[in-house]
Amino acid sequence: VTLVDCPSPKPEVVDRRIMEDMNGEVNRLFKERPERPPSIVLITGDADYATTVDQLLDRGVSIQLIHLKNASTWAFTGSRRLKYKVTWEEVLRDALVASRSSAPCQVPQDVSPKATAVSAKQHAN
């Protein structure tokens, strides 16, 4: 994971940077492993990425979309070409089920990506 500072009050600056990074990483992976198309996991509910996602799908990239249940994913969820679309809540539920089968774990009922990141940071310290 790489953290990139995009010091701008405009949210589209961050979106543009993420799209550039996605394209750059796909180009690098195609050069390194032309026989194996790259895969991307995109965690967003922002429809601004729909065009980039379509372009990457046209190139044979496998894209897995994870979004919040109430996110505006109409541009993504309407696309039949996205074979893997799942809500963040489903990911957390599946992780909780898996963790219960191997080790005890307590996850609050109102888990969100932000809460999970804060919780993970607290446990790391």
CYANA upper distance limits for C-alpha pairs under 8 A (distance plus 0.5 A):
  6 CYS  CA     13 VAL  CA      7.46
  6 CYS  CA     14 VAL  CA      6.64
  8 SER  CA     13 VAL  CA      7.32
 10 LYS  CA     14 VAL  CA      8.25
 11 PRO  CA     15 ASP  CA      7.08
 12 GLU  CA     16 ARG  CA      6.42
 13 VAL  CA     17 ARG  CA      6.74
 14 VAL  CA     18 ILE  CA      6.70
 15 ASP  CA     19 MET  CA      6.75
 15 ASP  CA     48 ASP  CA      7.98
 15 ASP  CA     49 TYR  CA      8.15
 16 ARG  CA     20 GLU  CA      6.66
 17 ARG  CA     21 ASP  CA      6.61
 18 ILE  CA     22 MET  CA      6.61
 19 MET  CA     23 ASN  CA      6.74
 19 MET  CA     49 TYR  CA      7.74
 19 MET  CA     52 THR  CA      7.20
 20 GLU  CA     24 GLY  CA      6.51
 21 ASP  CA     25 GLU  CA      6.47
 22 MET  CA     26 VAL  CA      6.66
 22 MET  CA     40 ILE  CA      8.49
 23 ASN  CA     27 ASN  CA      6.63
 23 ASN  CA     56 LEU  CA      8.26
 24 GLY  CA     28 ARG  CA      6.74
 25 GLU  CA     29 LEU  CA      6.64
 26 VAL  CA     30 PHE  CA      6.58
 26 VAL  CA     38 PRO  CA      6.83
 26 VAL  CA     61 VAL  CA      8.31
 27 ASN  CA     31 LYS  CA      6.85
 28 ARG  CA     32 GLU  CA      6.77
 29 LEU  CA     33 ARG  CA      6.30
 29 LEU  CA     34 PRO  CA      7.96
 29 LEU  CA     37 PRO  CA      8.27
 29 LEU  CA     38 PRO  CA      6.75
 30 PHE  CA     34 PRO  CA      5.22
 30 PHE  CA     35 GLU  CA      8.46
 30 PHE  CA     36 ARG  CA      8.04
 30 PHE  CA     37 PRO  CA      7.09
 30 PHE  CA     38 PRO  CA      7.43
 33 ARG  CA     37 PRO  CA      7.91
 37 PRO  CA     60 GLY  CA      6.75
 37 PRO  CA     61 VAL  CA      6.14
 37 PRO  CA     62 SER  CA      7.76
 38 PRO  CA     60 GLY  CA      8.44
 38 PRO  CA     61 VAL  CA      5.82
 38 PRO  CA     62 SER  CA      6.87
 39 SER  CA     61 VAL  CA      6.21
 39 SER  CA     62 SER  CA      5.02
 39 SER  CA     63 ILE  CA      6.19
 39 SER  CA     64 GLN  CA      8.17
 40 ILE  CA     61 VAL  CA      7.90
 40 ILE  CA     62 SER  CA      6.77
 40 ILE  CA     63 ILE  CA      5.33
 40 ILE  CA     64 GLN  CA      6.70
 41 VAL  CA     63 ILE  CA      6.35
 41 VAL  CA     64 GLN  CA      5.20
 41 VAL  CA     65 LEU  CA      6.50
 41 VAL  CA     66 ILE  CA      7.88
 42 LEU  CA     63 ILE  CA      7.59
 42 LEU  CA     64 GLN  CA      6.65
 42 LEU  CA     65 LEU  CA      5.51
 42 LEU  CA     66 ILE  CA      6.70
 43 ILE  CA     65 LEU  CA      6.43
 43 ILE  CA     66 ILE  CA      5.14
 43 ILE  CA     67 HIS  CA      6.25
 44 THR  CA     65 LEU  CA      7.75
 44 THR  CA     66 ILE  CA      6.81
 44 THR  CA     67 HIS  CA      5.58
 44 THR  CA     68 LEU  CA      7.98
 45 GLY  CA     66 ILE  CA      8.33
 45 GLY  CA     67 HIS  CA      5.50
 45 GLY  CA     68 LEU  CA      6.88
 45 GLY  CA     71 ALA  CA      5.33
 45 GLY  CA     72 SER  CA      6.05
 45 GLY  CA     73 THR  CA      5.69
 46 ASP  CA     71 ALA  CA      7.94
 46 ASP  CA     72 SER  CA      6.96
 46 ASP  CA     73 THR  CA      7.08
 47 ALA  CA     72 SER  CA      7.29
 47 ALA  CA     73 THR  CA      6.46
 47 ALA  CA     74 TRP  CA      7.74
 47 ALA  CA     75 ALA  CA      6.09
 47 ALA  CA     76 PHE  CA      7.44
 49 TYR  CA     53 VAL  CA      6.55
 50 ALA  CA     54 ASP  CA      6.63
 50 ALA  CA     75 ALA  CA      6.43
 50 ALA  CA     76 PHE  CA      6.72
 51 THR  CA     55 GLN  CA      6.73
 52 THR  CA     56 LEU  CA      6.66
 53 VAL  CA     57 LEU  CA      6.58
 53 VAL  CA     63 ILE  CA      8.04
 54 ASP  CA     58 ASP  CA      6.70
 55 GLN  CA     59 ARG  CA      7.08
 56 LEU  CA     60 GLY  CA      7.09
 56 LEU  CA     61 VAL  CA      5.95
 57 LEU  CA     61 VAL  CA      5.55
 57 LEU  CA     62 SER  CA      7.12
 57 LEU  CA     63 ILE  CA      7.80
 57 LEU  CA     81 ARG  CA      7.99
 63 ILE  CA     82 LEU  CA      7.15
 63 ILE  CA     83 LYS  CA      8.31
 63 ILE  CA     84 TYR  CA      7.71
 64 GLN  CA     82 LEU  CA      7.62
 64 GLN  CA     83 LYS  CA      7.82
 64 GLN  CA     84 TYR  CA      5.43
 64 GLN  CA     85 LYS  CA      6.64
 65 LEU  CA     82 LEU  CA      8.19
 65 LEU  CA     84 TYR  CA      6.73
 65 LEU  CA     85 LYS  CA      5.35
 65 LEU  CA     86 VAL  CA      6.94
 66 ILE  CA     85 LYS  CA      6.49
 66 ILE  CA     86 VAL  CA      5.56
 66 ILE  CA     87 THR  CA      5.83
 66 ILE  CA     88 TRP  CA      6.25
 67 HIS  CA     71 ALA  CA      7.00
 67 HIS  CA     73 THR  CA      7.95
 67 HIS  CA     85 LYS  CA      8.27
 67 HIS  CA     86 VAL  CA      7.01
 67 HIS  CA     87 THR  CA      5.25
 67 HIS  CA     88 TRP  CA      5.91
 68 LEU  CA     87 THR  CA      5.72
 68 LEU  CA     88 TRP  CA      5.65
 68 LEU  CA     89 GLU  CA      7.35
 69 LYS  CA     87 THR  CA      5.93
 69 LYS  CA     88 TRP  CA      7.50
 69 LYS  CA     89 GLU  CA      7.45
 73 THR  CA     77 THR  CA      6.26
 74 TRP  CA     78 GLY  CA      6.22
 75 ALA  CA     79 SER  CA      7.30
 76 PHE  CA     82 LEU  CA      7.82
 77 THR  CA     82 LEU  CA      8.07
 77 THR  CA     85 LYS  CA      7.60
 86 VAL  CA     90 GLU  CA      7.02
 86 VAL  CA     91 VAL  CA      7.71
 87 THR  CA     91 VAL  CA      7.04
 88 TRP  CA     92 LEU  CA      6.81
 88 TRP  CA    112 SER  CA      8.31
 88 TRP  CA    113 PRO  CA      8.02
 89 GLU  CA     93 ARG  CA      6.59
 89 GLU  CA    111 VAL  CA      8.35
 89 GLU  CA    112 SER  CA      8.09
 90 GLU  CA     94 ASP  CA      6.56
 91 VAL  CA     95 ALA  CA      6.63
 92 LEU  CA     96 LEU  CA      6.55
 92 LEU  CA    111 VAL  CA      8.46
 93 ARG  CA     97 VAL  CA      6.72
 94 ASP  CA     98 ALA  CA      6.63
 95 ALA  CA     99 SER  CA      6.54
 96 LEU  CA    100 ARG  CA      6.61
 96 LEU  CA    105 CYS  CA      7.81
 96 LEU  CA    107 VAL  CA      7.85
 97 VAL  CA    101 SER  CA      7.03
 98 ALA  CA    102 SER  CA      7.30
 99 SER  CA    103 ALA  CA      6.02
 99 SER  CA    104 PRO  CA      7.21
 99 SER  CA    105 CYS  CA      6.95
100 ARG  CA    104 PRO  CA      5.86
100 ARG  CA    105 CYS  CA      6.80
107 VAL  CA    111 VAL  CA      7.58
111 VAL  CA    115 ALA  CA      6.48
111 VAL  CA    116 THR  CA      7.01
112 SER  CA    116 THR  CA      6.53
113 PRO  CA    117 ALA  CA      6.64
114 LYS  CA    118 VAL  CA      6.78
115 ALA  CA    119 SER  CA      6.51
116 THR  CA    120 ALA  CA      6.49
117 ALA  CA    121 LYS  CA      6.63
118 VAL  CA    122 GLN  CA      6.70
119 SER  CA    123 HIS  CA      6.78
120 ALA  CA    124 ALA  CA      6.68
121 LYS  CA    125 ASN  CA      7.10
